[in-house]
Each structure stands twice: as structure tokens, then as C-alpha cells.
Amino acid sequence: MSLKKNKDLKLYFSISEVAQMFDVNESTLRFWEKEFDIINPRKTSKGTRFYKQEDIDAVRLIYHLVKERGMTLAGARQKLKDNKETTIRQEEIVNRLKQIKEELLAMRDAFDAFAPKV
């Protein structure tokens, strides 16, 4: 079974797993959690955070706005407040285009591997 399918079966992710997914510090996730009410990981009585898929999707959206588009936290918060659905849709489109690019590059590399050497 592929890694992607295994991740789809998993219901909860630790803060360290989510931080690794986005290559950010755990402290960044805790800070974003305070700044954006759309991130609500489940917490145990000891304060251990467990992220559901919708929390990860919210982190992905904030990551896109802050890290990829270079918005300030206040700007990202305002963008989500003004037009959350459009922002989510734009982020989904950007992610899908990135996936397509990766697939095309992989195909190009595969074709190059079979191309006759001159």
C-alpha cells in the first residue's frame, strides 16, 4: 500500500507530523492555532495536540497564504474573513497545478531515460 493511501486511513496526526508535512516548526503551528480560529486540533488533558484532516487542510491554506504568497498574518486573517471560499478554491487550484507539474516532470524524466544517447 502506498504512503498516500496510508495517510488517508489515518484519522489523527501529531503536531510533529504536521510540522514535518509543511516544513515549519511546531511553535509556528501553535502560534497559528492562536491566530486563526480555523485550526482546532483535539487536545488531550495533558495538552497533546492531535490534528484531523480538516485541521491539516486549514494549516495548508494558511501556509499557502503566509509562506507561499507572502501575506502577513493580519492580511491572511482578513483574506479568510472577506472571502474564505474563494481563497480555499484558489489554494486547491494552485495545489492541483503543482501536482500536474510534478507528473509532467516525471513523465519528461521517464522519456529522457529512454531517449537514445547521441
SVG drawing of the C-alpha trace seen along z (x, -y; Angstrom):
<svg xmlns="http://www.w3.org/2000/svg" viewBox="-17 -43 43 45">
<polyline fill="none" stroke="black" stroke-width="0.4" points="0.0,0.0 1.4,-3.4 2.2,-6.1 -0.6,-8.3 -3.2,-5.6 -1.8,-5.0 -2.1,-8.7 -5.7,-8.7 -6.5,-5.9 -5.0,-7.8 -7.5,-9.9 -5.2,-11.9 -1.7,-13.4 0.7,-14.7 1.9,-18.2 5.4,-16.9 3.9,-15.1 2.0,-18.2 5.1,-20.4 7.1,-18.0 4.5,-18.0 4.8,-21.8 8.5,-22.1 7.7,-24.5 8.4,-24.5 5.9,-23.1 5.9,-26.5 4.7,-28.0 1.7,-25.7 0.9,-26.5 1.1,-30.3 -1.1,-29.9 -3.6,-28.0 -3.9,-31.1 -4.1,-33.5 -6.6,-31.6 -9.7,-30.0 -10.0,-27.6 -7.2,-25.4 -8.7,-23.5 -6.7,-20.3 -8.0,-18.0 -6.1,-18.3 -5.7,-15.7 -5.9,-16.6 -2.1,-16.9 -2.3,-19.3 -1.1,-17.0 -2.5,-18.1 -4.0,-15.7 -4.8,-17.2 -7.7,-15.9 -7.6,-16.2 -9.7,-19.4 -7.1,-20.9 -4.3,-20.0 -6.3,-21.5 -6.6,-24.7 -2.9,-24.7 -2.3,-24.1 -4.4,-27.1 -2.7,-29.4 0.7,-28.1 -0.2,-29.0 -1.2,-32.5 1.6,-33.3 4.6,-31.3 3.9,-30.9 2.0,-34.2 4.0,-36.2 1.0,-37.7 1.2,-39.0 -0.8,-37.1 -3.2,-40.1 -3.5,-40.0 -4.2,-36.3 -6.8,-36.7 -8.5,-39.4 -8.5,-37.4 -10.1,-34.5 -12.6,-36.7 -13.5,-38.5 -13.8,-35.6 -12.9,-32.2 -14.5,-30.1 -12.7,-31.8 -9.4,-31.6 -9.8,-27.9 -10.7,-27.3 -7.6,-29.3 -5.3,-27.3 -6.8,-24.0 -6.2,-25.1 -2.6,-26.0 -2.0,-22.6 -3.5,-20.8 -1.3,-22.7 1.7,-21.8 0.7,-18.1 0.3,-18.3 3.7,-19.9 5.3,-17.1 3.6,-14.5 4.7,-16.2 8.3,-16.5 8.2,-12.8 7.0,-11.9 9.7,-14.0 12.4,-12.4 11.0,-8.9 11.1,-9.8 14.6,-11.2 15.7,-7.9 14.6,-6.0 15.8,-8.5 18.7,-7.3 22.1,-8.7 23.8,-10.5"/>
</svg>
